[in-house]
């Protein structure tokens, strides 16, 4: 977990070449700030997420704070960090709600969670996600694997997708981890994520039905989807270029914003009828800059011939991932109840 403890990372020679390729487009959109030191010069400024220097050095501006796993006194949820693949550094933070070993308590459902952050900031050890997932584990009585996938620009897409699928298969089919082996029902698996994490959820569910894993439900919270077609308000050319630039930055080899991985309804995309989940919940926020993308996805899923059950909910008066920034507000409490109901399959 050394990578999560350090706010600054120095990528390998190969990663530096990848970063150079991914920044070609964005250098025309962002004005580099002044010289940082006599050696490094900022190549471009992807405010408010990160800066990349001309030598490949990455300085993250958000999402660098981490907290250790622990026994949470407020919820009784325990957490620990595990390494999934030592050769790549793929890891996860596990959450286990209180259990009574002497009882005949039934096995817990499993939630595999993918954090947001534009594929390039935040982590599974972020206090934002740590505290929120403690709450979900407690209120839904669900075990959680929060995936620490490798981030751009050191590791460009599709690496995050590959890591995320590997973590899902490990969580369900690997039996070495006692928390999962002893407490989880492998027949009750959910995927969830916010923003870029929700994008990952969709892409994992589309990959051969989740790598052969039976997925009971997928929750997409304020999903990061985009495309060349407007969904709600019209954007200026400059604003659209900035937003599209994020995708081109993390996936410079893609076909652009109509790549099926970011625009699931693009021409030539695989039919959503192949989504490997039995239920889907799509959540939007009224003031989210991504508003409309989730509803379009939901409507496209229902039209596709997919055999599952889809639900849609929009939170009025709130912005992008408001529930993470202000988890104590009334809207966040309502959303939490909706997620818990989905995981518990309340009728």
N, C-alpha and C positions, 0 to 999 in steps of 0.2 A: 504493500500500500504506500510505498515511498512516493509514488507520483502524486497521490492526493494530498500529501503533507506539504508539498512545495508549491508556492504560488508561481514560481518561474520554472520553465522547462527548456532544456536545450536539446532539440531534436537531432536525430542522426543525419548523416550526409544524405541518405536517400530521402528522409523526411523533408530536409531543407529543399531538395529539388521539387518535391511535391508541393511544398508551400509556395515556392516561386511560381509554379504553374497556376496555383489556385488564386494568386493575388493579382494576376494580370488584369482581370476585369475590374476589380475593386479599386485599383490604384487610380483609375480615372474618375472615381466617385467620391473619394475621401481625400481631404487635404492633410498631408502629413504634418504632425506637430513639430516643434523645434527639436534640435539635436538633443538626445537624452544624455549622452556622454561622449567623450572624444573618440570612442571606438565604434559604438553602435549608432546607426541612424535609422529612424523609423521609416519603413517603406510605405506603410499606409496605416491609417487609424480606423479600425472598425468599431467606432464608438457606438454604444457604451460597453461592448463586449471585450475587445482585446486590441492589442497592437502587435504588429509583426515587423521586426527589424530586417534590414537588408542582409544580415548574416543568418536569418532563419530563427533568431531568438523570438520566443513568444511571451508577451506580457499580458496576462489576463487581468481585466479591470473589475470583473464581477465574479462571484461564485468561487472565490478562493478559500474562504473560511471553512474549516472542517471541525467536526466534533467526533469524539471517540465513541465507539459502541458502549453500551452500558445497560444496566437495569433501570428503567425509567420509573421513578417513584410515583409519578402521577397516574400512570396507567398499569404498572406492573409488567409492562412488555420488556422482554430481554432482547438484546441485539448483539451480534458479533460479525466480524469480517472474515471472509473466506476467500482463498485463491482458487479460481476455477481452472485456469490454464497458466502454469508458471512460465511457459515459454513466451507468452504474449503479454502477461501481466493482467489478463482478464480476471476480475474479481467481483465480489458482491457483498452487500451488507444484508444479513438475515435478521428477521424480526419474528419473535415467537411470543404470542400472548400467554397469560398465566394458564398453566395446566395443573391438574391434580393427578399425580402418578398412581395413586391408590384407587382412583375411580375408573369406571368403564367409559370414560369420556370418548366420544366418537372422534375420528380423525378430522383434522382441520382442512378446509379448502386452502389452496395455494394461490397467491397473487404474485406474479412476476411483474415488477414495476420498472419502467424506464423513465428516468428524469429528463426534464427539458433543459433548455439553454442553448438553442440554435446549433446543436451538435458540437459546440465548441467551448462552453463554459458550464459551471455547476458540476456536481459530483454526487455519488451515492452517500458521501459523508458530509454533505452540506447540512448545516443546522436547519435550513428551511425544509429539506426533504426528511431529515431524521425525525424532527418533531411531528411533521404531518403524517408520516408513515407509522409512527408510534400510535397516533390517534386512530388511524384506519385499522391497524392490527387489533387494537383494543375494542373499538366499537363494532367491528364486523366479526371479531373472533376468527381472524384469518392469519395464516403464516405468510410472510412476505420475503421475496428475494428481490432486493433493489440492486439492479445491475450497474456495475461500473464499467461501461463500455469505453473503448478508446475514442478520443475526441479529435476533431479537426482543429487546426490544420496539420498537426503532426501526423495524424492518421485520417486520411480523407475517406469520405464515403466511397464504397460501401462497407468499409471496415466496421463501422458502428452496427450496421445491420448483421454482419457476420458474427460479431461478438454477441449480439443480442440473441440471435438464434442459438448459438452455442450454449449460452447461459440457460436458455429455456430448456433445451434438451438435457443439459446437466442437472437442472433442478428437478426434472420429472423422472428421468431415466437413470440418473446416477444414484447409487445407494450408499456411498461412502460417508455422506454427511448425516450424522445422527439426528439432528433436528428435523431434517426432511424425512429421513427413513422412518423415524419413530412417531412422527406427529402429523404427517401430511397424507391426504387422500389424493393419489395421483390421477384419479378420475375426475377431480374437481379442480381444474386449473383455469385461472383468469389472467388476462394481460391488461395492464393499464399504464397510462402515461399522459403527460401534459405537453402541449406544444410540440417540440421536436420529438419528445418521447412518445406522444400519440402517433406521430408519423411513423415512428419505429414500430409501434404496435400493429398498425395497418400492414406495413411491409412484411413483418414476421408472419402475420396471419395469412398473407398471400403466398408465402413461400412454401409450397407443397403442403398447405394446410398446417403450417407451424412445425415443419420438420417431422411430421408423423405423430405429433403430440395432440391428443384430444383437448381442444380448448373450449371450455363451456361458455366463456364470455369475454368480450373485449370492451374496454372503456376508453374512449377517446375524449380527453378533456382539452378543449380549445386547440384542436389539432392544427399543426403546421402543414397546411396544404396551400398550394399556389397554382397559378396558371396564367395564360395570356388573356383569358376572358375575364372581364369584370364580373363580380358577383353582387356587390352592393354599390357603395359610393365610387365615383370615378376618381382616379388618382392623377396627380400631375406626373409628367414624364420623369421629373427628377425623383419624386417619391417612389414611383414604381421601380425605377432603376435601382434605387437603394435597397428596396425590399427583395427584388429579384437577385441583387448582387450577393445577398447572404447565401442563397442556394448555390450560385455559381462558385462562391468561395469554398464551400464545404464539399462540393461535388463538381469540380471543374471539367471532368470528362463526360458529364451528362449532356443530354440534348437540350438543356435549358429548362425553363419553368414549365414546359409541357412534357417533361420527363415523367413517366408513369409513377415514379417513386414519390414525386411531390405533387403531381396532378393525377390522381387515380382514375379520373374520367377523361383523360386525354385520348385523342385519336390513336389507336393502336395499342392502348393499355389492355392488359388482361381483364377479362370480365370479372366484376365484383361477385359474380355468382360463385366463384371459386374461393371466396374468403373462408378460411378454415376456422370458423367459430359458429357456435349455435345461437348466441345472442350478442347483440351489440348495443351499447349506449353511447350516443354522441352528445357532448355538452358544448354549448356555445355561451358567450357573454355578449350582451347588447352593445357594449362600447369597445369590444375587442377589434383591433385592426385587422384581424383575420375573419371577422364575422362574415357569414355567408358561405365560407368554404365548407364548414362542417355540415350545414343544412344541405348544401348541394351534394355532398358525399352521402348523407343519409337518404336523400331522395333517389340518388343513383343506385344505392344499394337495394332499395325496395323495388326498383324497376328492373334490376338485373336478372331476376329469377332465382336469387339466393334463397335458400330454404329456411333460413333462420328467422329470428325475431329481432327487429330493430326498434329502438326507442330514441327519442330526441328531446332534449330539454335546453331551454335558453334562460339565462339569468338576466333579469332586467337591471339596468343601471350600473352594471359592473364591467370592468375591463379585463384584459388578458391576465390569466392565472391569478385573479384577485384572491382566490381562496388560499394561495400560498403566502401572499403578502399580508393578508389580514384574516387569518384563520378563525379569529374570534367574532367576526362580524356575522350578522344574522343570515346574510346570503350564503356565506361559507358553511354555516351550520346546516342550512337547508340542503346545500349540495352534498355535504357529508352524509346526511340521512339518505339522500338518493343513491349515493354510491353503496352504502351499507345495505340498502334494500336490494340493489342489483346483485351484490355478492351473495346475499342470503337467499336470493331467488324468491322474495316475498311476492305473493300473488295479490 
